[in-house]
Structures are given as C-alpha cells and as structure tokens.
Amino acid sequence: GQLVESGGGLVQAGGSLRLSCAASGITFSAYTMAWYRQAAGNQRELVATITTGGITNYVDSVKGRFTISRDNSKRTVYLQMDSLKPEDTAVYYCYAGGPRGFSAYWGQGTQVTVSS
C-alpha cells in the first residue's frame, strides 16, 4: 500500500489550506484514516481521525478550525484547515490504520508553513 499527500504550502495566518492523501494498494474503506503533524524539534502529534463509519475526532488545538473527511470512491482523505495559526506549522503526515492483522501505512509528509 501507498499513501501520497499533497496540498501543503506557505500561507499567511488566518488563511486556509486543504491537504489530500490518496491511497493505493489497500482496501481504503476498511481503514481508519488519520492526519498527524510534526513540528521541528517536537514529537509527532495526532491531529484528526476518521473511522470507516465517518466518525471524526480532533486534537483540542484544532477543533473548530480543521475538518477531516474521506471519499471512499476516490480512496482519498482530506484535511481542510481554516483560520491557520503560526503554531500549525509542521510536516503533516497521512496515516492508514487497518483492522487487526492488517498493516498500517504512512505517507511521506507534506510541509505546511503559516507565516505571522
């Protein structure tokens, strides 16, 4: 399986970005999908998850600003990021967690930089 992220870039504070993660080689609809981020010098942090049934969860720092969604027909998960803050600057990683016995997968990461 493979995950490929896109959509990162440089944006001013208050702006928006939409990250995409396209999956291949896995039964996408059977996987819980997630976005993590890692800022320089920090540990990787779970940002948002979406289950196979569409249930979502967010870290407190992004609640009300970020929205995770999935399109099983396109085998793609999205992260809509609004009202971006400089502290959102990080490399964002897509993650696919399968049922027991299935492998998990990580994307290569996409850089998001928010300028003040």
N, C-alpha and C positions, 0 to 999 in steps of 0.2 A: 504494500500500500504506500501511497504518497500523498502528502498534503502540500499545497503550494499557496502561499499567502500573497496578496497584492493590496495596493491601496494606501500604503504608508506614504509619508512625506513630511514636508515642513508647513506648518500652519501657525497663524497668529492666535494668541489667547482669545477665547470666545468663539473660535471657528469650529468647523466640523470636518470630519473625515469618515469615510466608510471603508473598512477593511473587508476583504473577501478571502475565503480559504476554499479552494477547490480540491476535492478528494478524488482519488483514483485507486483502483485496485482493492477497494474494500466495499463491503455491503453497508453503504453510508447510513441507510435508515436504521440500522441496528446499533449505531454508535451514539453515545453521548458525546457531544462536542463542547469544546471549551476554548476560551482565549486566556492566555497568560501574558504577563509582561515582566520584563526585567530591565530595571534602570541601572545605569552604570554604578558598580560598587554595591548593588543590592541583590538580595535573593530573588529568584523568580516568584512571582505573585499570581495567584488565581484571580482573574478579573470577572469572568462571567461563564456560566454553563447553560446548556440547553439539552434537555433529555430527549430521548426518542419520541416521547409524547408531547414535546414542546414546552415543558415546564422550565422556567428560567430562574436563575439566581445570580446575584451580583455582589461583589465586594462593596462595603458601605461607601467607600470613597467615590464610586462611580454611579451609585443609584440615582435615578432621575436624569442622568446625562447620557449614559450608554444604553444601547439596546442590542441584544443578541437575537439573531433569527436564523432560520435554516430553510433551505429549499431542497427537499429530498429529490425532486425531479432533476435538479441541476447539480446534485451532490455537492452543494456549497453551503457554507455557514458564513454569516456576516456579523460584523460588529459596527454598528452605527455609533459614532462618537460625536456628541454635541457639547457645546459650552466647554471646550477643551481648555485645560489649565497647563501651565508650565510643568507642574508635577506629574502630568500624564506622559511626559517624555520618557520613552523606553523603547526597547525592541519588543514587539508584540508577536507572540507565538500561537499558532493554532494547534489544538490537541484533540485527538480522537481516542476515546476510551470505549473499548468494546465489552461485550458480555464476558463472563468468566471463561478463561481458556483462549480468548482472542487476544491478539497482540494490540498494543497501544502504539500510536503514531504521533510524531511531532513534525510540524512544518519547520522551515529554515529560518523563519522570522522576518519581520518587516519593521523598519525603523519609523517611529513616529516622533517628531520633534515639534514642540509647541513653544513658540517664542513669546516673550512678555512684551 
